[in-house]
Amino acid sequence: MKAFFLISVLIVLVATTTAIEFDLPAAVEGSGARRCLSQWLPKNTHSKVQVKVLPGFPGQKVSVEIHDDSPHLNQYGARKQVDDVTFRFDTQAHSNVIVCFQNILEPGYPSDGRALTIQFKMDSGAMAEDFHRVQEEEKLKPMEIELRRLSMSLDDIQEELQYLKQRESILRNANEGMNSRVKTFNFFSIAVLISVAVYQVFYLRHFFQQKKLI
């Protein structure tokens, strides 16, 4: 029972769901006004993004773009004039997945502060899988599909732990390298101070000898 509880907690930590509803004001095309939401996800994580635009005043069209902030700036999807759309993709890097929204005001409509309400939901890991479809296609029993879900969640946990282990190793090596450089700098500083002290002693001795003070 305790083991099952622990597994359930780990699954919740890895397989996450983000849901939010917000109003997006309309802006003239080219103004650059947009709103972005992000969530950090490890590499090779299956993800699902659902966007639904609720009916509102006419003259508005919402566009969506999904990418990450890795050095490669991987693109995962884009759509103009969205009403109700679902994106599915596998992440290509350990990075923040960023979903950006724009509400474009069409020509001929006044800028009177009109806005559209957007419902946004993002699932990752086992939460993003369509197990109902898998159950129908493979004719699986409820217990079998639950075991499949747990297996996928445990795979996600293992990959997450492996990534954290790699990050810990990188940070540890960086810390050890920094400590080594600090020690080298300390030794160099001590050597410089000793050299300066010795030089001052010989200089003062030579000066006093010239003045016949010693």
Secondary structure in CASP SS format (residue, H / E / C, confidence):
PFRMAT SS
TARGET T0000
AUTHOR 0000-0000-0000
METHOD secondary structure of the structure
MODEL  1
M C 1.00
K H 1.00
A H 1.00
F H 1.00
F H 1.00
L H 1.00
I H 1.00
S H 1.00
V H 1.00
L H 1.00
I H 1.00
V H 1.00
L H 1.00
V H 1.00
A C 1.00
T C 1.00
T E 1.00
T E 1.00
A E 1.00
I E 1.00
E E 1.00
F E 1.00
D E 1.00
L E 1.00
P E 1.00
A C 1.00
A E 1.00
V E 1.00
E C 1.00
G C 1.00
S C 1.00
G C 1.00
A C 1.00
R C 1.00
R E 1.00
C E 1.00
L E 1.00
S E 1.00
Q E 1.00
W E 1.00
L E 1.00
P C 1.00
K C 1.00
N C 1.00
T C 1.00
H E 1.00
S E 1.00
K E 1.00
V E 1.00
Q E 1.00
V E 1.00
K E 1.00
V E 1.00
L C 1.00
P C 1.00
G C 1.00
F C 1.00
P C 1.00
G C 1.00
Q E 1.00
K E 1.00
V E 1.00
S E 1.00
V E 1.00
E E 1.00
I E 1.00
H E 1.00
D E 1.00
D C 1.00
S C 1.00
P C 1.00
H C 1.00
L C 1.00
N C 1.00
Q E 1.00
Y E 1.00
G E 1.00
A E 1.00
R E 1.00
K C 1.00
Q C 1.00
V C 1.00
D C 1.00
D E 1.00
V E 1.00
T E 1.00
F E 1.00
R E 1.00
F E 1.00
D E 1.00
T C 1.00
Q C 1.00
A C 1.00
H C 1.00
S E 1.00
N E 1.00
V E 1.00
I E 1.00
V E 1.00
C E 1.00
F E 1.00
Q E 1.00
N E 1.00
I E 1.00
L E 1.00
E C 1.00
P C 1.00
G C 1.00
Y C 1.00
P C 1.00
S C 1.00
D C 1.00
G C 1.00
R C 1.00
A E 1.00
L E 1.00
T E 1.00
I E 1.00
Q E 1.00
F E 1.00
K E 1.00
M E 1.00
D E 1.00
S E 1.00
G H 1.00
A H 1.00
M H 1.00
A H 1.00
E C 1.00
D C 1.00
F H 1.00
H H 1.00
R H 1.00
V H 1.00
Q H 1.00
E H 1.00
E H 1.00
E H 1.00
K C 1.00
L C 1.00
K C 1.00
P H 1.00
M H 1.00
E H 1.00
I H 1.00
E H 1.00
L H 1.00
R H 1.00
R H 1.00
L H 1.00
S H 1.00
M H 1.00
S H 1.00
L H 1.00
D H 1.00
D H 1.00
I H 1.00
Q H 1.00
E H 1.00
E H 1.00
L H 1.00
Q H 1.00
Y H 1.00
L H 1.00
K H 1.00
Q H 1.00
R H 1.00
E H 1.00
S H 1.00
I H 1.00
L H 1.00
R H 1.00
N H 1.00
A H 1.00
N H 1.00
E H 1.00
G H 1.00
M H 1.00
N H 1.00
S H 1.00
R H 1.00
V H 1.00
K H 1.00
T H 1.00
F H 1.00
N H 1.00
F H 1.00
F H 1.00
S H 1.00
I H 1.00
A H 1.00
V H 1.00
L H 1.00
I H 1.00
S H 1.00
V H 1.00
A H 1.00
V H 1.00
Y H 1.00
Q H 1.00
V H 1.00
F H 1.00
Y H 1.00
L H 1.00
R H 1.00
H H 1.00
F H 1.00
F H 1.00
Q H 1.00
Q H 1.00
K C 1.00
K C 1.00
L C 1.00
I C 1.00
END
